[in-house]
Amino acid sequence: MSVILDWTPQKARAFTRENLGFEHGLHERPMFTDEGLAELLDRYPRDKLGVFTMGEDPVAWTTWRRGSPGQLSGDQLLEAAQAGRIWLNLRETNRYLPAYSALCEEIFEDKAAHAPSVRTMKRDLGVLISSANAQVFYHLDVALVSLWQIRGVKRVWVYPVAAPYIPEEALERIVLRETAEQFAFEPQWDAAAEVYDLTPGRMVTWRQNAPHRIENGSMLNVSLSIEFMTPRALLRANVIYANAVLRRRAGARPRIQQGFTPLAVGKVAVARAAKALKLHAPNERVLPPTFRLDPAKPGVLGTL
């Protein structure tokens, strides 16, 4: 049985090139019950677990803070998500747990069967467990992304891949890992966004580098965030990287080429040479933990 329930020839042709909504059946699987999620949290590497909290204003992206899960059990972590305002991010779950590795393979086999022209690589299946009314601020990803809703309700705004929503120089800084993926947001941009209300059994995927933001409904949310690359997506990432190098090193004013043009392929060579020569050292923004989850008071954030 197909993981995605509403493939059409039109969606298959547009997959990875346009913003698309789909239906799926993953929310019915027992691995996503409270018991299944608690077991996941117990087995997932604790040093890889991302714990975050944030403010309520969608403009105030600098209120995004990282915390420490300590030694809380899976049950306690799930209780904290149900009681507080936190976002648990389990990146690359498919690397660490066999059941999620199998699920990742199943999902991509389904995509390959229905969109055979799309070859995928660098697959990352992550699990998001987040509190009622939590949010993810305006940001973008270098990879392609699909967001699968399992439990709860969330709203997703997806913005155009163009200025002013994402100027090319700002995109270059993100690809170079000079800045965080989150950045300043203007509320009036919502008028240009495509809005998706995700309920259990709904999925949305969007164009590469499309800025987006997310707000949960008034209940616990569970989602899968799947990142991946295609040859075309890798080409675009390398073109952007090369553009950044050319802008800084040669004073050029380059533009992003779409597709496998000779100029784009040439820029891939520039990007690879720049990386080999280490012409640019990433200055990644790493958030230090500023709070801890209190085992005695679920949902209460303690100081470190």
N, C-alpha and C positions, 0 to 999 in steps of 0.2 A: 504493500500500500504506500502511496506517495506521502511524504512528510508534508509537503505543500498541497493543499486540496483544490486550488483553483488556478492551476497553470493554464494558460492559453497560448496559442502561437504568437499573439501580439506581445504578451508579457515575456515570453522566452526571447523574442528579438530585442526587447527593450531592457532586459535584465543587465544590470551594472551600468547602463547608460542613462537611465531615467529614474526618477523617484517613483516607487511602486509599492502598493499595498497588497498583501496576500493573506490567505487563511491557512491555518495549520491545525494539527491535532495534538501537539506536544503537551498542552496543558492538562490532558487527561492521563498522563503517565504517573505512576506511583512514586517515581523518583523525586517528584516535586511536592509531595505532602510535607507536613511539618516534620515527620519522622525522617523522611528522605533528605530534607534540607539540613536537619541537625546532624545527620550522619555525614553529609557532604562537608559541613563546616568542621567536624571533628577530623576528617581525613585529609582535607586540603592543607598544604604546607602553611603553617602559621606565619612564617616569615614572609610569605608572598601575599597574605591577606591585606587588602586595602580597606581601611576604616576611615570614613570621612564624615564631617558634618558641615553645615552651611547655614547662611542666613536666609531670610525670607524674601528679600528684594532681588528680583532677577537681574538687576543692574549691578548689584554689589558682589561681583564675582570674586573679589579678594577675601570674602568671608569663608571661602572654601578652605577647610582645615583638615589636616590628617591627624589621626589618633592611633592609639595602641590597643589591640584587643586583649593584651595580657594573656592569661591562661584560662580565659573563660571557655567553658565547654560549648559544644555546638548548640545545645538547648539554651544556654545562657545567651549566646550571641543572637540566636533567633528571637529570644524574648526581648533583648535590647533593641533589635530592629522593630519589633512590634510596639514597643513602649516609647521609643525616643524619636530623634530626628537624625538618623544616620544612614549612610550609604555603604554597604559592604560590596566590595569589588573583588571577585575571584577570577583574575586574569588567567588565560591559558589553562582552564580546568581540564581540557582534553589532554594536556601533557602529563597530568599528575594522577588522574583517576580513570581506570579502564572503562567504566560505564560511560563516562563523558567522551572519551576517545571514540568509543563505538558510536555514540550519538552523533559526534562530529562527522564521522565517516558516512553515516546514514544520510545526514543532511546534504553533504556534498555529492554523494552518489545520486541523490534525487535531483539536485541541480544539474549534474552532468547528463542525466537521462533526459531532462526536459529542455535544457539549454546547452546542447553538446558543443556549440561553438565557443563557449566560455570555459577556458582552462584556468583553474584556480590553484593557488599555492599560498604558502605562509599563513596557514589557517589557524585562527585563534578563537576558540569557543570559551567565552567567559560567562559567569553567572553573576547576576546583580540581584541583591536582596536589599530592599530599601524601605524606609519608614513612610508612614502616611505623610503626605504633603511635602516630602523631600523633593529636591530639585537638582538637576545638573545644569550648570550655567552654560551660556552661549560658548560654543567651541567647535572645532572641526577635527577630523582624523585624517591622517595621511593615507591610510588604507581604505578600502571599500568596507562598508558596514551594513549589517542587517540586525534589526532589533526585534526579538520575538517575545511577545507578552505571554506569561504563564499564569500569573495570579495578580489580581488587582487591576486598577485602571490608571493609565497615564496619558498625558497629552504631549505630543511631539511637534515642535515647529521646525520645519526644514526650509532654509533660506537659499537664495540663488548663489551660485558659484561665480560671483562677480562683485566689483566695487559698487557701492561702498561696504557691502556685507563682508567681503574679504579682499582687500587690496592685494595685488600680486606681491608687493614687497613684504607685507605681513605674512602671506602664505610662505614665502621663501624663508623667513625667519623661523617659522614653525618646522618646515622640512629640514632646515639646518640644525634644529633642536636648540636654537638660541633662546627661544621663549616657550612658555607653556602653551598648550593647545587651547586654553581658555583665554579670552580677551574681551575687550570692551564691547558692550552691546547697547544699542539705542532702541527703546521700546517702539518707536514708529516703524521700525523694520518689520514688525509683525504683519503689517499690511501686505508685504510681498511674500510672506511665507506660505508654504503648503502645510496644512495642519492635519495631523492624524490622531484620532482618539483610539488608543490601543486598549482592547479588552482581551481577556484570555482567549487564545486561538487566533489572534491577529499578529501580523508581522509587517514591518515596513523596512524597505531598503532604499538608499538614496545615492545620488551621484557622488563620485569621489570628491572629497574636500568640501562637500556642502556643509556650511555652518548649521548648527542645530542646537536646540535646548529642550529640556524635558521637565515636566512637572507631574508629580504623582497625585493621584486622587487621595481621598481620606481613608486609606487602608494600606496594609502591607502590600508591597509590590515585589514580584519575582519576574525577572526577565532573563533572556539569553542575549548577550551581545556578541555577535560573530564578526570578526574582522578577517579579511583575506585580500589577496592580491591576484591580479591577472597580468598577463604580459602587457596589455595596454595601460593598466594602472601603474605597473613598475616603470614603464616608459615615461609616463607623466611625472612620477615622483623624481625620476632622474633628470628630466627636462627642467623641472623647477629647481632642483639642486644646482644644475649647471648654470641656470639663469642667475642664481644668487652669487655663484663664483664669478661669473662674467661681470656682474654689476659691481662687485667689490674690487676685483682685481684689474679689470680692464675699463671700468667706467662706462660700460655698455648700458643700453636700455632695452633689454631683451623682452620678448613676449613668449607666452606658452604656445607651443605648437600642438595641435590635436592630431592624433593618429601617427602612423609609422611613415612620416615624411623623411626625406634625406636630412633635412636640418635637425629634426628631432633625434634621429639616430646618431647624428654627429654630436649632439649635446649629451647623449648617453656616454659617449667616449670621453667627453670633457668631464662629466661627473665622476666616471670611474678613475680617470687620471688624478683628479683632485683628491679623491678619497685615498688612492694609493700613495700619493705624495703628502697626505695629511696637511693639505693646505688650510683646512678649517678644523678647529677643535670644538666639539659641541660644548655648550655651556648650559647643561640641562638644569631646569629649575626643580630642585628636589625639596619637597615640603618636609620639614622636620615635624615629628609628632608633638602635638601641643596639648593633648588630652588623653585620658584613658577611660575605658568602659569599667564601670563599677559593678563587681559581681553581686554586691549586696543590694544594689538599687538599679534594676534594669532600666535603661533609658536615660540614666543620669550620667553626665560626663564629669569625671574627676580630673584634677590637675596632675600633671606629671612631676 
